[in-house]
Amino acid sequence: MKKILFAAFLVSLVGTGAELLLLEHTHDAWQLIPVVLIGLALVAFGWFAATGSKLSQQILRGVMVFFIISGVLGFALHYNGNMEFELEMYPSMKGAELIWETLKGATPVLAPGSMIATGLLGWAYTMK
């Protein structure tokens, strides 16, 4: 089980990081948060995988908490950005229609969920 978690976590880190860089998700400080967290996680993950020390475990877990927070924050930022755009285009839109169009907007609202999933994978990997 530990090997599967190792592989899934590593693939998630590398895949999400590559995707963010390919999408040029680097235009401002908010967009850099997941990119920086992935870099930190790769270092912490390597340290923990190599040593298994209590300190490396705690640091990796701390980074994973920030992954989960950044996923929730990313969801809110993507949702609010899409909503602002929809309201600019259609100022009278409201209710379920506004929510639906916001969720379908240009910025993928659910994409930050990958940070949450990766955070949970990383946390699971640190469990003995």
PyMOL commands that place a pseudoatom at each C-alpha (Angstrom):
pseudoatom trace, name=CA, resn=MET, resi=1, chain=A, elem=C, hetatm=0, pos=[0.000, 0.000, 0.000]
pseudoatom trace, name=CA, resn=LYS, resi=2, chain=A, elem=C, hetatm=0, pos=[2.846, 2.367, 0.850]
pseudoatom trace, name=CA, resn=LYS, resi=3, chain=A, elem=C, hetatm=0, pos=[4.327, 1.962, -2.666]
pseudoatom trace, name=CA, resn=ILE, resi=4, chain=A, elem=C, hetatm=0, pos=[0.982, 2.782, -4.271]
pseudoatom trace, name=CA, resn=LEU, resi=5, chain=A, elem=C, hetatm=0, pos=[0.630, 5.927, -2.138]
pseudoatom trace, name=CA, resn=PHE, resi=6, chain=A, elem=C, hetatm=0, pos=[4.225, 6.868, -2.991]
pseudoatom trace, name=CA, resn=ALA, resi=7, chain=A, elem=C, hetatm=0, pos=[3.545, 6.530, -6.729]
pseudoatom trace, name=CA, resn=ALA, resi=8, chain=A, elem=C, hetatm=0, pos=[0.156, 8.255, -6.636]
pseudoatom trace, name=CA, resn=PHE, resi=9, chain=A, elem=C, hetatm=0, pos=[1.520, 11.168, -4.611]
pseudoatom trace, name=CA, resn=LEU, resi=10, chain=A, elem=C, hetatm=0, pos=[4.551, 11.610, -6.852]
pseudoatom trace, name=CA, resn=VAL, resi=11, chain=A, elem=C, hetatm=0, pos=[2.461, 11.435, -10.046]
pseudoatom trace, name=CA, resn=SER, resi=12, chain=A, elem=C, hetatm=0, pos=[0.004, 13.935, -8.593]
pseudoatom trace, name=CA, resn=LEU, resi=13, chain=A, elem=C, hetatm=0, pos=[2.755, 16.377, -7.618]
pseudoatom trace, name=CA, resn=VAL, resi=14, chain=A, elem=C, hetatm=0, pos=[4.586, 16.183, -10.934]
pseudoatom trace, name=CA, resn=GLY, resi=15, chain=A, elem=C, hetatm=0, pos=[1.426, 16.131, -13.051]
pseudoatom trace, name=CA, resn=THR, resi=16, chain=A, elem=C, hetatm=0, pos=[-0.237, 19.048, -11.298]
pseudoatom trace, name=CA, resn=GLY, resi=17, chain=A, elem=C, hetatm=0, pos=[2.989, 21.050, -11.278]
pseudoatom trace, name=CA, resn=ALA, resi=18, chain=A, elem=C, hetatm=0, pos=[3.563, 20.450, -14.990]
pseudoatom trace, name=CA, resn=GLU, resi=19, chain=A, elem=C, hetatm=0, pos=[-0.034, 21.356, -15.800]
pseudoatom trace, name=CA, resn=LEU, resi=20, chain=A, elem=C, hetatm=0, pos=[0.182, 24.619, -13.856]
pseudoatom trace, name=CA, resn=LEU, resi=21, chain=A, elem=C, hetatm=0, pos=[3.414, 25.571, -15.604]
pseudoatom trace, name=CA, resn=LEU, resi=22, chain=A, elem=C, hetatm=0, pos=[2.032, 24.668, -19.043]
pseudoatom trace, name=CA, resn=LEU, resi=23, chain=A, elem=C, hetatm=0, pos=[-1.034, 26.803, -18.318]
pseudoatom trace, name=CA, resn=GLU, resi=24, chain=A, elem=C, hetatm=0, pos=[1.284, 29.639, -17.225]
pseudoatom trace, name=CA, resn=HIS, resi=25, chain=A, elem=C, hetatm=0, pos=[-0.388, 29.709, -13.831]
pseudoatom trace, name=CA, resn=THR, resi=26, chain=A, elem=C, hetatm=0, pos=[2.272, 32.201, -12.710]
pseudoatom trace, name=CA, resn=HIS, resi=27, chain=A, elem=C, hetatm=0, pos=[0.880, 35.654, -13.476]
pseudoatom trace, name=CA, resn=ASP, resi=28, chain=A, elem=C, hetatm=0, pos=[0.446, 36.872, -9.897]
pseudoatom trace, name=CA, resn=ALA, resi=29, chain=A, elem=C, hetatm=0, pos=[1.127, 35.894, -6.303]
pseudoatom trace, name=CA, resn=TRP, resi=30, chain=A, elem=C, hetatm=0, pos=[-2.197, 34.030, -5.960]
pseudoatom trace, name=CA, resn=GLN, resi=31, chain=A, elem=C, hetatm=0, pos=[-1.398, 31.868, -8.976]
pseudoatom trace, name=CA, resn=LEU, resi=32, chain=A, elem=C, hetatm=0, pos=[2.076, 31.112, -7.668]
pseudoatom trace, name=CA, resn=ILE, resi=33, chain=A, elem=C, hetatm=0, pos=[0.817, 29.632, -4.396]
pseudoatom trace, name=CA, resn=PRO, resi=34, chain=A, elem=C, hetatm=0, pos=[0.173, 26.108, -5.747]
pseudoatom trace, name=CA, resn=VAL, resi=35, chain=A, elem=C, hetatm=0, pos=[3.373, 26.168, -7.823]
pseudoatom trace, name=CA, resn=VAL, resi=36, chain=A, elem=C, hetatm=0, pos=[5.469, 27.100, -4.784]
pseudoatom trace, name=CA, resn=LEU, resi=37, chain=A, elem=C, hetatm=0, pos=[3.665, 24.548, -2.603]
pseudoatom trace, name=CA, resn=ILE, resi=38, chain=A, elem=C, hetatm=0, pos=[4.399, 21.806, -5.124]
pseudoatom trace, name=CA, resn=GLY, resi=39, chain=A, elem=C, hetatm=0, pos=[8.084, 22.725, -5.074]
pseudoatom trace, name=CA, resn=LEU, resi=40, chain=A, elem=C, hetatm=0, pos=[8.105, 22.648, -1.273]
pseudoatom trace, name=CA, resn=ALA, resi=41, chain=A, elem=C, hetatm=0, pos=[6.251, 19.342, -1.275]
pseudoatom trace, name=CA, resn=LEU, resi=42, chain=A, elem=C, hetatm=0, pos=[8.759, 17.741, -3.641]
pseudoatom trace, name=CA, resn=VAL, resi=43, chain=A, elem=C, hetatm=0, pos=[11.601, 18.707, -1.303]
pseudoatom trace, name=CA, resn=ALA, resi=44, chain=A, elem=C, hetatm=0, pos=[9.729, 17.612, 1.842]
pseudoatom trace, name=CA, resn=PHE, resi=45, chain=A, elem=C, hetatm=0, pos=[8.564, 14.411, 0.149]
pseudoatom trace, name=CA, resn=GLY, resi=46, chain=A, elem=C, hetatm=0, pos=[12.094, 13.534, -0.930]
pseudoatom trace, name=CA, resn=TRP, resi=47, chain=A, elem=C, hetatm=0, pos=[13.403, 14.195, 2.563]
pseudoatom trace, name=CA, resn=PHE, resi=48, chain=A, elem=C, hetatm=0, pos=[10.712, 12.098, 4.218]
pseudoatom trace, name=CA, resn=ALA, resi=49, chain=A, elem=C, hetatm=0, pos=[11.026, 9.265, 1.666]
pseudoatom trace, name=CA, resn=ALA, resi=50, chain=A, elem=C, hetatm=0, pos=[14.800, 9.177, 2.187]
pseudoatom trace, name=CA, resn=THR, resi=51, chain=A, elem=C, hetatm=0, pos=[14.950, 9.456, 5.973]
pseudoatom trace, name=CA, resn=GLY, resi=52, chain=A, elem=C, hetatm=0, pos=[11.510, 8.786, 7.439]
pseudoatom trace, name=CA, resn=SER, resi=53, chain=A, elem=C, hetatm=0, pos=[12.447, 11.123, 10.297]
pseudoatom trace, name=CA, resn=LYS, resi=54, chain=A, elem=C, hetatm=0, pos=[9.798, 12.574, 12.589]
pseudoatom trace, name=CA, resn=LEU, resi=55, chain=A, elem=C, hetatm=0, pos=[10.781, 16.132, 11.620]
pseudoatom trace, name=CA, resn=SER, resi=56, chain=A, elem=C, hetatm=0, pos=[10.503, 15.412, 7.889]
pseudoatom trace, name=CA, resn=GLN, resi=57, chain=A, elem=C, hetatm=0, pos=[7.129, 13.754, 8.507]
pseudoatom trace, name=CA, resn=GLN, resi=58, chain=A, elem=C, hetatm=0, pos=[5.847, 16.797, 10.404]
pseudoatom trace, name=CA, resn=ILE, resi=59, chain=A, elem=C, hetatm=0, pos=[7.083, 19.198, 7.737]
pseudoatom trace, name=CA, resn=LEU, resi=60, chain=A, elem=C, hetatm=0, pos=[5.522, 17.171, 4.920]
pseudoatom trace, name=CA, resn=ARG, resi=61, chain=A, elem=C, hetatm=0, pos=[2.256, 17.033, 6.847]
pseudoatom trace, name=CA, resn=GLY, resi=62, chain=A, elem=C, hetatm=0, pos=[2.397, 20.795, 7.380]
pseudoatom trace, name=CA, resn=VAL, resi=63, chain=A, elem=C, hetatm=0, pos=[2.874, 21.360, 3.666]
pseudoatom trace, name=CA, resn=MET, resi=64, chain=A, elem=C, hetatm=0, pos=[-0.090, 19.039, 3.021]
pseudoatom trace, name=CA, resn=VAL, resi=65, chain=A, elem=C, hetatm=0, pos=[-2.279, 21.169, 5.274]
pseudoatom trace, name=CA, resn=PHE, resi=66, chain=A, elem=C, hetatm=0, pos=[-1.333, 24.161, 3.139]
pseudoatom trace, name=CA, resn=PHE, resi=67, chain=A, elem=C, hetatm=0, pos=[-2.212, 22.132, 0.019]
pseudoatom trace, name=CA, resn=ILE, resi=68, chain=A, elem=C, hetatm=0, pos=[-5.717, 21.609, 1.365]
pseudoatom trace, name=CA, resn=ILE, resi=69, chain=A, elem=C, hetatm=0, pos=[-6.077, 25.272, 2.321]
pseudoatom trace, name=CA, resn=SER, resi=70, chain=A, elem=C, hetatm=0, pos=[-4.815, 26.363, -1.102]
pseudoatom trace, name=CA, resn=GLY, resi=71, chain=A, elem=C, hetatm=0, pos=[-7.341, 24.060, -2.790]
pseudoatom trace, name=CA, resn=VAL, resi=72, chain=A, elem=C, hetatm=0, pos=[-10.218, 25.644, -0.906]
pseudoatom trace, name=CA, resn=LEU, resi=73, chain=A, elem=C, hetatm=0, pos=[-8.830, 29.123, -1.587]
pseudoatom trace, name=CA, resn=GLY, resi=74, chain=A, elem=C, hetatm=0, pos=[-8.327, 28.266, -5.272]
pseudoatom trace, name=CA, resn=PHE, resi=75, chain=A, elem=C, hetatm=0, pos=[-11.911, 27.100, -5.558]
pseudoatom trace, name=CA, resn=ALA, resi=76, chain=A, elem=C, hetatm=0, pos=[-13.123, 30.416, -4.108]
pseudoatom trace, name=CA, resn=LEU, resi=77, chain=A, elem=C, hetatm=0, pos=[-10.829, 32.479, -6.354]
pseudoatom trace, name=CA, resn=HIS, resi=78, chain=A, elem=C, hetatm=0, pos=[-11.821, 30.596, -9.517]
pseudoatom trace, name=CA, resn=TYR, resi=79, chain=A, elem=C, hetatm=0, pos=[-15.508, 30.751, -8.616]
pseudoatom trace, name=CA, resn=ASN, resi=80, chain=A, elem=C, hetatm=0, pos=[-15.446, 34.474, -7.799]
pseudoatom trace, name=CA, resn=GLY, resi=81, chain=A, elem=C, hetatm=0, pos=[-13.499, 35.299, -10.970]
pseudoatom trace, name=CA, resn=ASN, resi=82, chain=A, elem=C, hetatm=0, pos=[-15.986, 33.423, -13.122]
pseudoatom trace, name=CA, resn=MET, resi=83, chain=A, elem=C, hetatm=0, pos=[-18.931, 35.011, -11.333]
pseudoatom trace, name=CA, resn=GLU, resi=84, chain=A, elem=C, hetatm=0, pos=[-17.542, 38.512, -11.864]
pseudoatom trace, name=CA, resn=PHE, resi=85, chain=A, elem=C, hetatm=0, pos=[-17.114, 37.767, -15.565]
pseudoatom trace, name=CA, resn=GLU, resi=86, chain=A, elem=C, hetatm=0, pos=[-20.650, 36.391, -15.907]
pseudoatom trace, name=CA, resn=LEU, resi=87, chain=A, elem=C, hetatm=0, pos=[-22.099, 39.419, -14.122]
pseudoatom trace, name=CA, resn=GLU, resi=88, chain=A, elem=C, hetatm=0, pos=[-20.129, 41.759, -16.384]
pseudoatom trace, name=CA, resn=MET, resi=89, chain=A, elem=C, hetatm=0, pos=[-21.532, 40.014, -19.438]
pseudoatom trace, name=CA, resn=TYR, resi=90, chain=A, elem=C, hetatm=0, pos=[-25.055, 39.482, -18.059]
pseudoatom trace, name=CA, resn=PRO, resi=91, chain=A, elem=C, hetatm=0, pos=[-25.706, 41.906, -15.171]
pseudoatom trace, name=CA, resn=SER, resi=92, chain=A, elem=C, hetatm=0, pos=[-29.257, 40.664, -14.599]
pseudoatom trace, name=CA, resn=MET, resi=93, chain=A, elem=C, hetatm=0, pos=[-28.269, 36.997, -14.235]
pseudoatom trace, name=CA, resn=LYS, resi=94, chain=A, elem=C, hetatm=0, pos=[-28.919, 35.523, -10.789]
pseudoatom trace, name=CA, resn=GLY, resi=95, chain=A, elem=C, hetatm=0, pos=[-29.842, 32.414, -8.856]
pseudoatom trace, name=CA, resn=ALA, resi=96, chain=A, elem=C, hetatm=0, pos=[-29.279, 28.920, -10.189]
pseudoatom trace, name=CA, resn=GLU, resi=97, chain=A, elem=C, hetatm=0, pos=[-28.494, 30.195, -13.685]
pseudoatom trace, name=CA, resn=LEU, resi=98, chain=A, elem=C, hetatm=0, pos=[-25.676, 32.387, -12.354]
pseudoatom trace, name=CA, resn=ILE, resi=99, chain=A, elem=C, hetatm=0, pos=[-24.273, 29.519, -10.267]
pseudoatom trace, name=CA, resn=TRP, resi=100, chain=A, elem=C, hetatm=0, pos=[-24.415, 27.116, -13.230]
pseudoatom trace, name=CA, resn=GLU, resi=101, chain=A, elem=C, hetatm=0, pos=[-22.760, 29.540, -15.662]
pseudoatom trace, name=CA, resn=THR, resi=102, chain=A, elem=C, hetatm=0, pos=[-20.135, 30.406, -13.037]
pseudoatom trace, name=CA, resn=LEU, resi=103, chain=A, elem=C, hetatm=0, pos=[-19.276, 26.727, -12.567]
pseudoatom trace, name=CA, resn=LYS, resi=104, chain=A, elem=C, hetatm=0, pos=[-19.005, 26.272, -16.353]
pseudoatom trace, name=CA, resn=GLY, resi=105, chain=A, elem=C, hetatm=0, pos=[-16.900, 29.435, -16.790]
pseudoatom trace, name=CA, resn=ALA, resi=106, chain=A, elem=C, hetatm=0, pos=[-13.525, 29.827, -18.459]
pseudoatom trace, name=CA, resn=THR, resi=107, chain=A, elem=C, hetatm=0, pos=[-11.556, 29.285, -15.253]
pseudoatom trace, name=CA, resn=PRO, resi=108, chain=A, elem=C, hetatm=0, pos=[-11.935, 25.660, -14.104]
pseudoatom trace, name=CA, resn=VAL, resi=109, chain=A, elem=C, hetatm=0, pos=[-13.650, 26.022, -10.736]
pseudoatom trace, name=CA, resn=LEU, resi=110, chain=A, elem=C, hetatm=0, pos=[-13.086, 22.434, -9.618]
pseudoatom trace, name=CA, resn=ALA, resi=111, chain=A, elem=C, hetatm=0, pos=[-9.433, 22.202, -10.719]
pseudoatom trace, name=CA, resn=PRO, resi=112, chain=A, elem=C, hetatm=0, pos=[-8.103, 23.350, -7.317]
pseudoatom trace, name=CA, resn=GLY, resi=113, chain=A, elem=C, hetatm=0, pos=[-9.634, 20.171, -5.926]
pseudoatom trace, name=CA, resn=SER, resi=114, chain=A, elem=C, hetatm=0, pos=[-6.509, 18.431, -7.195]
pseudoatom trace, name=CA, resn=MET, resi=115, chain=A, elem=C, hetatm=0, pos=[-4.558, 20.310, -4.509]
pseudoatom trace, name=CA, resn=ILE, resi=116, chain=A, elem=C, hetatm=0, pos=[-6.928, 18.955, -1.878]
pseudoatom trace, name=CA, resn=ALA, resi=117, chain=A, elem=C, hetatm=0, pos=[-6.639, 15.404, -3.229]
pseudoatom trace, name=CA, resn=THR, resi=118, chain=A, elem=C, hetatm=0, pos=[-2.842, 15.668, -3.394]
pseudoatom trace, name=CA, resn=GLY, resi=119, chain=A, elem=C, hetatm=0, pos=[-2.747, 17.012, 0.156]
pseudoatom trace, name=CA, resn=LEU, resi=120, chain=A, elem=C, hetatm=0, pos=[-4.761, 14.055, 1.372]
pseudoatom trace, name=CA, resn=LEU, resi=121, chain=A, elem=C, hetatm=0, pos=[-2.545, 11.615, -0.558]
pseudoatom trace, name=CA, resn=GLY, resi=122, chain=A, elem=C, hetatm=0, pos=[0.584, 13.158, 0.928]
pseudoatom trace, name=CA, resn=TRP, resi=123, chain=A, elem=C, hetatm=0, pos=[-0.859, 12.981, 4.424]
pseudoatom trace, name=CA, resn=ALA, resi=124, chain=A, elem=C, hetatm=0, pos=[-1.834, 9.333, 3.900]
pseudoatom trace, name=CA, resn=TYR, resi=125, chain=A, elem=C, hetatm=0, pos=[1.693, 8.565, 2.705]
pseudoatom trace, name=CA, resn=THR, resi=126, chain=A, elem=C, hetatm=0, pos=[3.131, 9.848, 6.010]
pseudoatom trace, name=CA, resn=MET, resi=127, chain=A, elem=C, hetatm=0, pos=[1.026, 7.429, 8.050]
pseudoatom trace, name=CA, resn=LYS, resi=128, chain=A, elem=C, hetatm=0, pos=[2.711, 4.276, 9.273]
for i in range(1, 128): cmd.bond("trace and resi %d" % i, "trace and resi %d" % (i + 1))
show_as sticks, trace
zoom trace
